Amino acid sequence: MRGWLVSLRIARREARRAKGRTALVLSLILLPVLGLSFAAVMYDMFTLTRSEQLDRELGSFEASARWPTDGKIIQDADGYGMDSVERGQPPTPTTDALLALLPAGTHVVQVDTREIRLRGGNGEQKLAGHQLDLADPAYHKRVSVLRGTAPGSSDEIALNEAAMELVGVKLGGTVTLPGQGSARVVAEIEFPETLRPVAVLRPGTLPAPELSSNTEWLVDAPGPVTWEQVRALNQHGLLVRSRVVVLNPPPDALIWPSSSENVFGLGILVFGLGVLEIVLLAGPAFAVGARRRRRELALVAANGGTPAQLRRIVLADGALLGVVSGVVGTIAAIAIAFALRGCSRSTSPTPGPARTGCSPWRCSASPGSPSSPGSARRWSPRSRPRAPTWSRPSPGGATGPGPAAAGSSRGSAPSGPARRRGLRHRRDRLDRRHGRPRPGRAGPGRVHADARRADRQARPAAPARPRIAVRDLARNRSSTAPAISAVMAAVLGAMTVGVYLASDIQRQRDMQVAALPEGYAEITRGVGNRGERADPLPTQRLVETATSTLPVSRTVELRGVACAQPAAPDAWCWLNPVRPEHRRCPFRPGNVTKEEERKAARDPRCRSDGYMMPGNAGNATTIVDDGTTFGLISAAQGEDLARAEATLRAGGVVVADPELVEDGKLLLGVPSPDDPEGVKHTVSVPGYVSTTAVSRIFVAISPEAVAKTGLTVDVRGIVAATTRLPTRAEEGAFNAATEGLGNYYHGGIAVPYRPDATVELLVLAIVAAVIALGAAGISTGLAAVDSRPDLATLGAVGASPAVRRRLTLSQAGVIAGFGSLLGAVAGIGAGWAVLASLNRVAGSTWPSETLYTMQIPWLNIAVAVLVVPLVAMFGTALFTRARLPIERRA
């Protein structure tokens, strides 16, 4: 221990004496520590614990409950998934019936969340509305009041920032609720779970919603709702999400597939790349430090210092600077993350409580021990030699490979090629005698070989300064190669994250299903107050509503399947295309064993990717058509459109899923409560697969096919084709016009999907790019420090001060350019490996998730290969001192 104290004192003295080199080394280690710590803190802030998630969902309530069926069910511990034990019917739940099943003293509140319309400066807009009492402390963790006071009457309303921007109103302004009058905005609120426009109204402002199987209640029980109580409620068809059960899940609860393994694996990858970056950045820094201290180490050895003591002195440098960099970098990362915590509200849901889940990174470096400390010449460790290529000189003086030397030993003069080979061999022998490095098998040897080749090829045309830079970096490749590797590792991390981000965005696009071409609108009728539909549907009035507010080019009627009258109250009146029997999955989700789940994951018949539908136009994916409206609604083109229209005129069905059609035939199923998919009652009709329809779930059924199933056709509304994407003002006017139609008419516009990457991945991408630039600049600075004697030599022979700028610029170009290129190539390979791993995990679960497709981020590659080297070059030239150093040589 005493020896370590002495070594640490020596390291501290050296750090204070060589402040410039110490600052560079600290920067090299601090940069990746800062980036990784910042990413870790931000990720931990935005990753909610189970308790925090429950606070946002339940507030201070103990549980939430839904009543999806009146039959017995079993559920998972989270209260999201369930499986039916016995088949039941959708109940008509009531609050009194729910209270009768709960312990005495329980209080329940019905969750009232619906789509509302507000009219302000931007016209009439749709947004989510909540009827709840903001003054009740039980809601404080679900929603927060940032400014103002809670609404106290029906003529007051609270909006979040997104809702104010959407409607075009500020705090204190006035909005209009169609059919309810005006309301003053008295508070700015925040729902931590969403950034979408949200409004909160006083309970009783809007008519009470009808109770259904989707109705949710918040339960305020006298005590925790235990797993035994949850199982008892399951016997009556209630699905319960209990706070105490979620926090302490029972072992006998159902377990549903989760994708958390993907996030964990990505975190391990990023952490590994960060540790590799620290090692590669610290390596050249301490290698340069050891060479700069060779005289001091030689004095220690001359005074009896053992090799172990020399290694301890060098390691003390790493320990001291590593600890300082780790502590400073971690503290700075935490401070920056907390400072930027409030700014993240504009890009992501509100983070969790202020906390950090990181600890200071432990960094260590062990550069090689110096050899010949008493030597006066510059010390450069040799690379591992490879097998010699040329033989020793022949007795006759000729030099060359074995057979050539034997052929020239008769006394004749060596030929031109043999002479050049002999000179090359003599140069290699002199290099070995004077300690100059020789090419190795890889790594530094590759740099050396490329430098010599570039020198030979560029000598006639290239300026001297780039050649000097290449030669100097090749001679000092023990520091050049780690510097290039550091830049490569940083770019590799950025490219890996970039590949993942690009592929994830493409995956999100693949999951989107369009109902209509972009900008098209639909107006459909809903259910009236007593459950009946508006009859007859005023088609001309709907057309006038669309054409007066939107840039409409053409309108067509939207028709669908309806029940034949008279119909039973519980009749299911729609049709479902059914796969042929040999193409159907033999398993049902939620009702399989582990072995059956593994079989289903491997069975191609059970593969079904999930999808989402952007915008609020989704009623036109299944239509009834005789061939007259198919082209406008589906946007099909060419020969595909002609064949689809011919199939509909022949009484068939057109679909976009090729698995539904076999030998030109399609099975059309009639669903019922006992047969939700309709596989027991099917009719065979002509089928055709459209390859150019805008929606991959599009279904067009001919009136003749509907008649075969015993159902009928009715008009649902209209579809309006537009000449362009409507503006926000036009959309607001359209919403107001459809609201004025009455009888629950619904208007929707198909908007383009705008992908959004998660905050954590964006933070990692930015951090990796910053580290790449920092690594390039700082590594070039270390290389410039190591080449100081060469610059002194240039000054001694009369070089101008501008030479150093150009020389360091050339060094930066070699280090940053070579490292960025290798990093980009390696990053694409690493990204492919990450996607393959994620696809393997996703493909092994069932129901399966949408797989990733490899996407190359060309913009990121251009930035890494072109921008990073250019910034490093000009930044180095800008901050390099123009005056050449004058050093006294021993």
Summary of the structure (lengths in Angstrom):
residues: 890
radius of gyration: 36.6
end to end distance: 37.0
largest distance: 117.4
contacts: 2903
relative contact order: 0.11
helix: 46%
strand: 15%
